[in-house]
Amino acid sequence: SKLVECAEERKRYDDCSSLRICTYEGSTGLSFLRSYFPSDFIVVGSSLVEMMDMVGSGACNVMAGNKESLLLNIASIDIPSGEDFVMGDRLMTNEPYAVVTRNDDTEFSDIINWVVQALFYGEEQGLTKSSSLCQNYTDMTRSLSGLNFLNAVYCVGNYGEILHGDDNNRGANQINNGTTGMLYAIPFGELQPEIDHDHERISINSTILHKMRNNGTLNCGVIDPGGHDSAEVDKTLVGMSVDYCHTLAAALFNGNFGSINLWRFSANDDDSFLALNNGIIDVLSGVRIEQKYDFESSALLGGFRFSTPYYYGNKTEGENAIYSLATRDANVLLSSFVNCIVLATIYAQKNNIAKKNSVDLPLVSLFGNEFTWALRDAIGYSGSYDQMYEKNFGKGSAEEERSRNDLNEYGGPQILSFPGLNQAKPQI
């Protein structure tokens, strides 16, 4: 257990000097190890099987790899009687998998997303594969929002059925019941790829980000949610939503968080989405993620994109209340930019980055040279997620009160469906 602690703390001297970490070619953990340990502390096998053999022979004393794979394979290792394996508590890398679609087909992207959400919802509700409920469509003229996404469950199976795994060893791939954190620092990846800079100047200069920078002001709508058990929660959630508007402004305008026009909206009507659809506002904060707003529903309301959630509330009418920022479907680059800023607050929390050391955030060239400091400017205003949360909800906010609004540091349950699927659930 001591050597596992050494690896987690990246310590290589004194009683950690004998540390030797095994991994194998092709594993996503190999690049991580090479970033944090000298080569003489790493032993690389050609496969997972060979790595297991090296552990058994004593060539290494710590293994690095996918948690589920390690749990499934350690039984094959011959170790001395009376000894056992110790699994580390810390999640060293994040390796989320997803379905990727093109930016130019938002309807298809939305359909794929809600098929995945239906699989999550099926497991949450105990819905399973059922030949009697698996129905073929007889009429394909219905609106996309009217598709029965639960057919994915009835015809194929829910998320758990598809995984075919031991529920106790699923790690982050379990349904979150609301008692543990869901703030997940998705890896940013390569934020400064090689770019044809001559082409970049032409393409970036024509984007909405460049136009907003030239305009000098962000028009940001904020929704007063209502409907919580406490008016105090509504007040503090509005404060956090306003902070995300200012954080976005700081990212857009070289740290000038005050370059903003705030618009207030009620959650009781569609005025906020109409304002977003018509271009009166650029982004909407404090939005509850709902299926009905994801698809184009009428000539007055086009489809919208939701950012990574930044607040999980109590269930309302049997559905999860999940809050984010929204942008228009057509504004692909702005949607990506907004999402990166929300993720930056969680990334900062994960990596112990606060206002005072915001320069530790990575530079980003994806949105053009004028926005390379966007993440640093954003966190320079807001600080980490915890700093934002404590500013609005109080520094004494107990961990048990935060439930899902806490960092998922140790690979805990991360699966939770977005609202909008209960209307398709059969009434029994």
C-alpha positions in Angstrom: 0.0 0.0 0.0 2.9 2.3 0.6 4.2 2.0 -2.9 0.7 2.8 -4.3 0.8 5.9 -2.2 4.2 6.7 -3.6 2.8 6.5 -7.1 -0.2 8.6 -6.3 1.9 11.3 -4.7 4.6 11.0 -7.5 7.3 10.5 -4.8 10.5 8.7 -5.9 12.9 9.0 -3.0 13.5 7.5 0.5 11.1 4.7 1.1 9.7 5.2 -2.4 13.0 4.7 -4.2 12.1 1.1 -5.1 8.9 2.1 -6.9 8.5 0.5 -10.3 5.3 1.0 -12.2 4.1 -1.5 -14.8 1.9 -0.6 -17.8 1.7 -1.8 -21.4 2.0 -0.5 -24.9 -1.2 1.0 -26.3 -2.7 1.9 -22.9 -3.8 5.4 -22.4 -2.0 5.5 -19.0 1.4 5.1 -20.6 1.6 8.7 -21.8 0.5 9.9 -18.4 3.3 7.9 -16.7 5.9 9.3 -19.1 4.8 12.8 -18.2 5.2 12.3 -14.5 7.9 9.7 -13.9 11.4 9.1 -15.3 11.8 6.1 -17.6 13.7 4.1 -15.0 10.6 4.0 -12.8 8.4 2.7 -15.6 8.3 -0.9 -16.9 6.4 -1.4 -20.2 5.0 -4.7 -21.4 3.7 -5.5 -24.9 0.2 -6.3 -23.6 -2.0 -6.4 -20.6 -1.2 -10.1 -20.2 2.5 -9.5 -20.2 2.1 -6.7 -17.7 0.4 -9.1 -15.3 3.2 -11.6 -15.8 5.8 -8.9 -15.0 4.0 -8.1 -11.7 4.0 -11.8 -10.8 7.7 -12.1 -11.6 8.6 -9.0 -9.5 9.7 -6.9 -12.4 7.4 -4.1 -11.0 5.5 -3.5 -7.8 2.7 -1.2 -8.9 0.3 -1.5 -11.9 -1.2 1.4 -13.8 -4.3 0.9 -16.0 -8.0 0.9 -16.4 -9.6 0.1 -13.0 -12.1 -2.4 -14.4 -9.4 -4.3 -16.4 -7.1 -4.5 -13.3 -9.8 -5.9 -11.1 -10.7 -8.5 -13.7 -7.1 -9.6 -14.2 -5.4 -9.5 -10.8 -6.8 -12.9 -9.9 -4.5 -14.4 -12.6 -1.4 -13.2 -10.9 0.5 -15.7 -8.7 1.5 -13.9 -5.5 3.0 -15.3 -2.2 0.6 -16.6 0.4 -0.7 -14.0 2.8 -0.2 -11.1 0.5 -2.9 -9.2 -1.4 -3.4 -6.3 -3.7 -4.2 -2.7 -2.7 -6.2 -0.5 -5.1 -5.4 3.2 -5.0 -8.1 5.7 -4.2 -7.1 8.4 -6.6 -8.2 8.6 -10.2 -5.1 9.6 -12.0 -6.5 10.0 -15.5 -9.9 10.8 -17.0 -10.8 8.8 -20.1 -14.4 9.4 -21.0 -15.8 7.9 -24.2 -18.5 9.4 -26.4 -20.2 9.3 -29.8 -18.9 12.0 -32.2 -20.9 13.6 -34.9 -20.3 16.5 -37.3 -21.1 20.1 -36.3 -23.1 20.7 -39.5 -25.8 18.2 -38.6 -27.3 19.4 -35.3 -30.5 17.4 -35.6 -28.6 14.1 -36.0 -26.3 15.0 -33.1 -29.4 15.7 -30.9 -30.9 12.4 -31.8 -27.7 10.5 -30.9 -27.5 12.4 -27.6 -31.0 11.6 -26.6 -30.6 7.9 -27.5 -27.7 7.8 -25.0 -29.8 9.7 -22.5 -32.6 7.1 -22.9 -30.2 4.3 -22.1 -29.3 6.1 -18.8 -33.0 6.9 -18.1 -33.9 3.2 -18.7 -31.5 2.0 -16.0 -32.6 4.7 -13.6 -36.2 3.7 -13.9 -35.8 0.0 -14.1 -36.9 -0.2 -17.7 -35.4 -3.2 -19.6 -35.4 -4.8 -23.1 -39.0 -5.8 -23.9 -40.2 -7.3 -27.2 -43.8 -6.2 -26.4 -42.8 -2.6 -26.1 -40.3 -2.5 -29.0 -42.4 -0.8 -31.7 -41.6 0.0 -35.3 -42.5 3.4 -36.6 -45.4 3.4 -39.0 -45.2 7.2 -39.7 -41.9 9.0 -39.9 -43.4 12.5 -40.4 -43.5 13.2 -36.7 -41.2 15.9 -35.3 -37.8 14.8 -34.0 -38.7 15.8 -30.5 -41.6 13.4 -30.7 -39.5 10.3 -31.4 -39.8 7.6 -28.8 -36.2 7.4 -27.7 -37.1 4.7 -25.2 -37.3 2.3 -28.1 -33.5 2.2 -27.7 -34.1 0.6 -24.3 -37.1 -1.6 -25.3 -35.4 -2.9 -28.4 -31.8 -3.2 -27.3 -31.6 -2.8 -23.5 -30.8 -0.1 -20.9 -27.3 1.2 -20.2 -26.6 -1.5 -17.6 -27.8 -4.3 -19.8 -25.6 -3.1 -22.6 -22.5 -2.9 -20.4 -23.0 -6.5 -19.1 -20.7 -5.7 -16.2 -20.6 -6.3 -12.5 -22.6 -3.4 -11.0 -20.1 -3.2 -8.1 -17.1 -2.7 -10.4 -18.5 -0.2 -12.8 -16.7 2.8 -11.3 -17.8 6.1 -12.9 -20.2 4.1 -15.2 -22.9 3.8 -12.5 -26.1 5.8 -11.9 -25.5 8.7 -9.6 -28.1 8.6 -6.8 -27.4 12.2 -5.7 -25.1 11.5 -2.7 -21.8 11.9 -4.5 -20.2 14.6 -6.7 -20.6 14.8 -10.5 -18.3 17.6 -11.4 -16.0 15.9 -13.8 -12.9 17.5 -15.2 -13.0 16.2 -18.8 -9.5 16.3 -20.3 -8.9 19.3 -22.5 -6.6 17.4 -24.8 -4.5 19.3 -27.3 -5.6 23.0 -27.2 -2.8 24.3 -29.4 -2.8 22.2 -32.5 -0.7 23.0 -35.6 -2.6 25.6 -37.6 -2.3 27.2 -41.0 -2.1 30.7 -39.5 -2.8 32.5 -42.8 -6.0 30.5 -43.2 -6.7 31.0 -39.5 -6.7 34.8 -39.7 -9.4 34.6 -42.5 -11.6 32.0 -40.8 -11.4 33.2 -37.2 -11.9 36.9 -38.1 -15.3 36.0 -39.6 -16.6 34.1 -36.5 -19.1 35.2 -34.0 -16.4 35.3 -31.3 -14.5 37.9 -33.3 -17.7 40.0 -33.9 -18.5 39.9 -30.2 -14.9 40.9 -29.4 -15.3 43.9 -31.7 -18.7 44.8 -30.3 -17.1 44.9 -26.9 -20.1 43.7 -24.9 -21.6 40.3 -24.0 -25.4 40.2 -23.9 -26.1 37.5 -21.3 -29.5 36.4 -20.0 -30.0 35.0 -16.5 -33.0 32.9 -15.5 -34.5 33.0 -12.0 -35.3 29.3 -11.6 -38.0 29.2 -8.9 -39.4 26.0 -7.8 -36.8 25.0 -5.2 -37.5 24.1 -1.6 -35.9 27.3 -0.5 -36.0 30.9 -1.9 -32.4 31.2 -0.6 -31.3 28.4 -3.1 -33.0 30.3 -5.9 -31.2 33.5 -4.9 -27.8 31.9 -4.7 -28.2 29.9 -7.9 -29.0 33.2 -9.7 -25.8 34.6 -8.2 -23.8 31.7 -9.6 -25.5 32.1 -13.0 -24.6 35.8 -13.1 -21.0 34.9 -12.1 -20.8 32.5 -15.1 -21.9 35.4 -17.4 -19.1 37.6 -16.0 -16.6 34.7 -16.3 -17.5 34.3 -20.0 -17.1 38.1 -20.5 -13.6 37.9 -18.9 -12.7 35.1 -21.3 -14.0 37.1 -24.3 -12.6 40.6 -23.4 -9.1 40.1 -22.1 -10.2 39.8 -18.5 -12.7 42.6 -18.6 -15.6 40.9 -16.7 -17.6 44.1 -16.7 -18.1 44.2 -20.5 -21.6 42.8 -20.2 -25.3 43.6 -20.4 -27.4 41.4 -18.1 -30.9 40.4 -19.0 -33.2 38.9 -16.3 -35.9 36.3 -17.2 -38.5 34.3 -15.4 -38.5 30.5 -15.6 -42.2 30.5 -16.1 -42.3 31.2 -19.8 -40.3 31.0 -23.0 -39.3 34.7 -23.1 -35.7 33.8 -22.4 -35.4 31.3 -25.2 -37.2 33.7 -27.6 -34.6 36.4 -26.8 -31.8 33.9 -27.4 -33.4 32.6 -30.6 -33.8 36.2 -31.9 -30.2 37.2 -31.1 -31.2 39.8 -28.4 -28.9 37.9 -26.1 -25.8 35.8 -27.0 -26.0 33.3 -24.2 -28.5 32.2 -21.6 -27.3 31.3 -18.0 -29.2 29.4 -15.4 -31.0 27.2 -18.0 -32.5 23.9 -17.0 -31.5 21.3 -19.5 -34.7 20.0 -21.1 -35.3 17.9 -24.2 -38.0 20.2 -25.6 -35.5 23.0 -26.1 -32.8 20.8 -27.7 -34.8 20.4 -30.9 -36.3 23.0 -33.2 -39.9 23.1 -32.0 -41.4 26.0 -34.1 -40.6 28.9 -36.3 -40.2 31.0 -33.1 -38.0 28.5 -31.2 -35.0 26.9 -33.0 -32.8 24.3 -31.4 -30.3 25.2 -28.6 -27.1 23.7 -27.3 -26.4 23.2 -23.6 -23.1 23.4 -21.9 -21.7 21.0 -19.4 -23.9 21.3 -16.3 -22.6 23.6 -13.5 -25.4 23.0 -10.9 -27.5 20.0 -10.0 -30.7 20.8 -8.1 -33.5 18.7 -6.6 -35.9 16.7 -8.6 -38.9 18.6 -10.0 -42.0 16.7 -11.1 -40.0 13.5 -10.9 -37.2 14.7 -13.1 -33.6 15.8 -12.5 -33.1 19.6 -12.4 -29.8 20.2 -14.2 -28.5 23.8 -14.9 -26.2 25.0 -17.6 -25.6 27.7 -20.2 -27.4 27.7 -23.5 -26.5 29.0 -27.0 -28.2 28.8 -30.4 -27.6 25.6 -32.4 -26.2 27.7 -35.3 -23.5 29.2 -33.2 -21.2 26.2 -33.1 -18.0 27.9 -32.2 -19.6 30.0 -29.5 -21.2 26.9 -28.0 -17.8 25.2 -27.9 -16.2 28.3 -26.3 -18.9 28.6 -23.7 -18.5 24.9 -22.8 -14.7 25.2 -22.5 -15.2 28.1 -20.0 -17.6 26.0 -17.8 -15.2 23.1 -18.0 -12.3 25.4 -17.0 -13.9 26.2 -13.6 -14.1 22.4 -12.9 -10.6 21.8 -14.3 -9.2 24.5 -12.1 -10.8 22.9 -9.1 -9.4 19.5 -10.0 -5.9 20.9 -10.5 -5.8 23.3 -7.5 -5.9 26.4 -9.6 -7.4 29.5 -8.1 -7.6 33.2 -9.1 -4.1 33.9 -7.9 -2.5 31.2 -10.0 -4.8 31.3 -13.0 -1.8 31.5 -15.3 -1.4 27.7 -14.7 -4.3 27.1 -17.0 -3.3 26.0 -20.5 -3.2 28.4 -23.4 -5.7 27.7 -26.2 -5.4 28.5 -29.9 -8.5 26.7 -31.1 -10.5 29.9 -31.1 -7.9 32.1 -32.7 -4.7 33.9 -31.4 -6.7 36.7 -29.8 -8.3 34.2 -27.4 -5.2 32.2 -26.4 -5.6 33.5 -22.8 -9.3 32.9 -22.6 -9.1 30.1 -19.9 -6.6 32.1 -17.8 -8.7 35.3 -18.0 -11.9 33.4 -17.1 -10.4 31.8 -14.0 -8.6 35.1 -13.1 -12.1 36.5 -12.5 -14.1 33.5 -11.2 -11.5 31.3 -9.5 -12.1 27.6 -9.3 -15.6 26.1 -9.1 -15.3 25.9 -5.3 -14.5 29.6 -5.1 -17.6 30.3 -7.2 -19.8 28.0 -5.1 -18.6 29.3 -1.8 -19.0 32.9 -2.9 -22.7 32.3 -3.6 -23.7 29.5 -1.3 -21.4 30.3 1.7 -18.0 29.1 2.7 -19.4 26.8 5.3 -21.3 24.8 2.7 -21.0 21.2 4.0 -20.0 18.5 1.6 -23.1 16.5 2.4 -25.2 19.4 1.4 -23.5 19.8 -2.0 -24.4 16.3 -3.2 -23.8 16.2 -6.9 -22.2 19.7 -6.9 -18.9 18.4 -5.8 -15.8 17.1 -7.6 -15.9 13.5 -8.7 -12.3 12.9 -7.7 -12.2 9.1 -7.2 -14.1 7.8 -10.2 -17.5 7.6 -8.4 -20.9 7.3 -10.2 -21.1 9.7 -13.1 -24.3 8.6 -15.0 -27.4 10.7 -14.8 -30.1 11.3 -17.5 -31.2 14.7 -18.7 -34.9 15.6 -18.2 -37.5 15.1 -20.9 -38.0 11.3 -21.3 -40.6 10.5 -18.7 -43.5 11.2 -21.2 -42.4 8.2 -23.2 -42.4 5.8 -20.2 -45.4 3.4 -20.3 -48.0 3.8 -17.7 -48.5 0.6 -15.7 
